[in-house]
Amino acid sequence: MFPNFDYVRPTSLTSAITHLSDPGAVVHAGGTDLLGCLREQIFAVKKVVSISAIGELHGVAEGADGSLRIGALTTIRTVAEHPLVRNRFSGLAQAASEVASPQLRNQGTIGGNICQKPRCWYYRGDFNCLRKGGGTCFAVDGENQFHCIFGGGGTCFIVHPSDTAPILVALKATARVAGPGGVRNVPLEKFYVLPEVDVRHETVLEPREIVAEIRIPSPAAGTRSSYRKVRARGSWDFALAGVALALRFDGRRVADGRVVLSGAAPVPWRSAAAEQAIRGRELDAKVIADAAQAAVAGAEPLEKNGYKIALFQGVMEEELTRMSRLAT
């Protein structure tokens, strides 16, 4: 049941930030996640501040330096289908096309996708868990087959739900954040917060701050990107296991690259071990197998999600094999 709340639709960032100073005010972008949170009464809301009428937050554009700017209110469908994204950042186009269903991609925004709340059924249900201010993570001894195998820290075992965030981290994207103190740029890799640091928040956003845009630097010559997602059903579901790759090839050799896992941790999980396993090497069968093994080294599965280890290994092997065939 929805709570009663006020609704405003400002036309500038300055006005939106002012409205967010009111107690219980929250940002409304596409609304595909917020409406569910309101219905499930995840947090108290007294005012909904829609930013949909702020023109500067829409659209995709190429910078003079070859970077890509994506307004936070750009729909997931637009990101998936935009020629600039498809031609230069194919991994992001793939990730966007894997988000939810066509209806939700038409409505949901890139800013909302990277800022969405966890999908843990204890957090979303009638449980006063740690993330809602309680004293227990019910997933530890409960139904934890979809929970994390990295980064729980013995505290909270959610998995980050976004498909676009892992590839944006792999592509070294930065979020432009506007707030009462002005504008700041936050690398996506540092945008998210592990539970052991702050169990009540998923991002470094301060009160009254809004993600205004995402900027991706121009990729170096020879860079290829991809996103692979495995889920229980062919549509709608969040990732059981996924991998985002941004690899720079020198001939058939991987000169450098980033490997980021989805469905693995409370944040997009960058695997330095997997990166080290492939850096400076050609992607032959042994290197690929070693990288897949490295990607799951140190995993700490719960009672019912140990299957994720083999699943991540398989996903890594398949996606690195596919990337090896694209190398010149």
N, C-alpha and C positions, 0 to 999 in steps of 0.2 A: 504494500500500500504506500502511495506517495505521500510524503509530508507536505504541509503547506509551506510555500516559499514565495518571496518576491522575485520578479524577473525583470532584468534590464538588458538593453541591447545598445551599448555605446558604439560610437563610430570612430573612436581614436584610442590608441594604446594608453595615452595619458588618462583619459576618462575611465577606461576599464580598470587601470591600476588604482585609481581613486575609489571606485566602487568596491574593489576587493579589500579595502581597509575596513569595511563593515563586518561586524562579527558574523560568523557563519556563512560568509560569501565564498562561492566556488566558481571556477572558470568552466564555461560551457563552450566547446568547440563543435565537433560533429555530434557529440552526445551519445555515441553508441556504447561507451563504457559508463559515462556519468549516469545515464538514465537507469541502468541496471543497479548501480550503487545506491541511487536514491530509492528505488523500489525495494532493495534489500536492506535499506537503512544501515549501510556500512558506516556512515559518518553523518553527523548532524549538519543540516543545511538550512539557512534562513534566507539566503539570496543567491540566485543563479545569474551570473554575469556572462551573457552570450557575447562572444567576440567575433561572430560570423559577419558582422557588417564593417569590420575594419579592413579596408581594401588592401593595405600594404602587406597583410598576412597571407595573401593568396598568390598562387602562380609559381611557375618554374622559369628561371632565366639563367643565361650563361654570363659569367663575369669576363671582364677584359683579360684577366689572367688565366682564363680557361676553367676557373672554378664553377661550380653549379650552386645556385641559390634556390632553395625550395621553401616557399612560405609555409608557415606552420599549419595554415588552414587549407592547404592543397589536399585534395582528396586522394585516398589511396589508389583509386582507379586512375586518376590523372598521373600519379607517379609511375604506376605500372605501364601505362600506355604512352607516355610522353616520348617523342623521338630523341630528345637530348639524353634522357635517362637510358632508354633502350640501347642507343648507339654507343654511349661512353661509359655507362655504369650498369652493365647488364645484370650484375648480381642484385642490385637494388630493384630493378624492374622485376626480376624473378621473385624476390622476397615479397614485394608489394602484391604481386599476383597470387601469392599463397595465403594472403591474409583472409581469414573468415570466408564469407560468401559474397557473391556479386552485389547483393543489396547493401551489405555492410561496407564493402569497398567504395560504393557510390556515396555513402554518407560519412564514413569515418575519415579522419584527417591524419596526416603524417605526424603532426604535433601530438595529437591525442594518442596515436599508436605508440609513440615512444614513452609517453607519460602514463599509460594505463595502469590501473591498480591490479594487484595479484588476483589470480583465479583460484587460489586454494579454496576448497569447499568448506574448510573450517573458518577461514576469514570471511567468506561470503555467506556462511550459514549462521545459525543462532548459537555461536560459540564465542565466549569472551576470551579470545586468544591473545597472545603476546602483542601481535601487531595492532590489536584494537584496545590495548591497555590492560589486558589481563595478565595472568601469571604463568600460562601454560601454552606450549606449542602442541596442539592435539595430534598433529601429524606424526610425531615421534613414535607413538605407540598405536596410531590409528591406521586409517586407510591412506597409505603413502605411496601407492604405486606410480603416481604421476609427479612426485615431488623431486627435489634436487639431489644430486650426487656430489656436487661441489658447493662450497661457500656457505653452507648452513651454519657452520661455526658452533654447532650444538645449541643454536638459539631458535632459528626460524627456517623452515625448509621449503619455502615457496620456490617456484621457478618464474623467471621473468617471462611474461607472456608475449612480448613483441616479436614479430618476424623481421621488421625493418631495422630495429635497433642493432642486432648483431652485425648485419652487413654494413651499416653506417659506422660502427666502431671499426670494422675491418678496413673501411675506406677512409679512415681518419677524419670523419666528419666532426663539425663543431656546431653547437647550438648557440644561437644568439638569443640571450635572455634579457628581457626588459623588466624593470621594476622601479620602486621608489628611488633607488640610488642611481638610476641610470641604466646603461646597457653594459652587459658583460658577455664575454665569449667563453663557453665551457666546452672543452673537448668531450665528445660523447663517451669516450673511455673513462672519463672522470665524472660523468654526469650521474652515475648510479651509486647507491649506497648499500653496502653489505649489512645484513642484520646485526652482526657483531659490533658494527659502528653505530647504527641507529635502527632499532627494530620497528620504529613507528613510521619511518619515511623510506620511500623507494629512490628518491632523487635528491640532488643538492639544492633544488629550488627553495628559495626562502619565501615567507609569506608575501603575497601580493606580486610575486614574479610570474611572468608569462613567457613561454617559449615563443619567440617571434618568427624565427626561421632556422633552417638547417643549411649549412654551407659545407660542400664537399670540395676539397682541393683538386686541381687538375691532376689526373693520374700520370705517373711517369710512363715513358714509352715502354711497351712490352707488358703492361699490366693487364691482367684478366681477372674478372671477379665472378663469383657465382654464389648461389644459395640453394641448399638442399634441405628439405624438411620431411620428416616422417611423422605421420599422425595416425590415430586409430581409424579415422574415416577419411574418405577422399575430399571432404569439404567441411568447413566450419571449425574443425578441431584445432586446438593449439598443438605446438610441437611436442611430441614425445622425445625426439632427438633431432637436432639439425646442425648444420655447419655452414658458416659464411667464410668464403675464401676471397682474399685479394692478393694475388701472386704476381710478382714482376719477373718475367722470364728474360733471360739472355740466351737466345737460341732455345735449346731444350733444358737448360739449367735454370733452376729457381734462384734468381739473384737475391730476392728478398720477398717477404710476404707476411700476411697476418691470417691467423686462424682463430675464429670466434665461434663458440658453441652456443646453440639455443636449446631450450628445454633442459638445461644442465644445472643451472644455478640461479640464485636470486637476482643476478645481474647477467648481462651478456658476458659469457665467460671466455676470455682470451687465453688460448693455450700456448704459452711460451715454449713448452716442451715440444709440441708438434711443429711449431715454427722452426725450432732449432734442428729438428730431424730432417727437414726438407731444404733448409737454407744452403745454397751452394751446391745442390745436388740435382741430378736428373731424376725425374719421377719414375724410376723403374719399380718392379714389383716389391723388391726388398725395402727400398726407401719408403714406399707407400705403406707397407705393413708395419715398419718401424714407427712411422708417424702416427698411424692409427693406434698403435699400442701406447705411444707417448701421450696421446690425447686423453687417455683414460687413467694414466698413472696418477695415483693419489686419490682416486675417487673413493667416496665413503657412502655407499648406498645404504638405504634403510631396509627394513625387513622385506618390503614388497616391490622394490624398484631396482633390484640388482640386474634385471634384464637389460637395463639401460646401458650397461657397460658394453655388452656385445653389440647392442644396437648402434651405439656411437662409433664403435670400431668399424662396423659394416658401412655406415654412412660415410665415414672418413675415407675408407678404402675406395668406395664407389665414386665419390666426388673427386678425389685426387686422381683416380684413373681416368675419369672423363676429362679433367683439366690437362692431363699429360698428353692426351690425344689432340688437344687444341694447340699445344706448343709447337712452334715452328723449328 
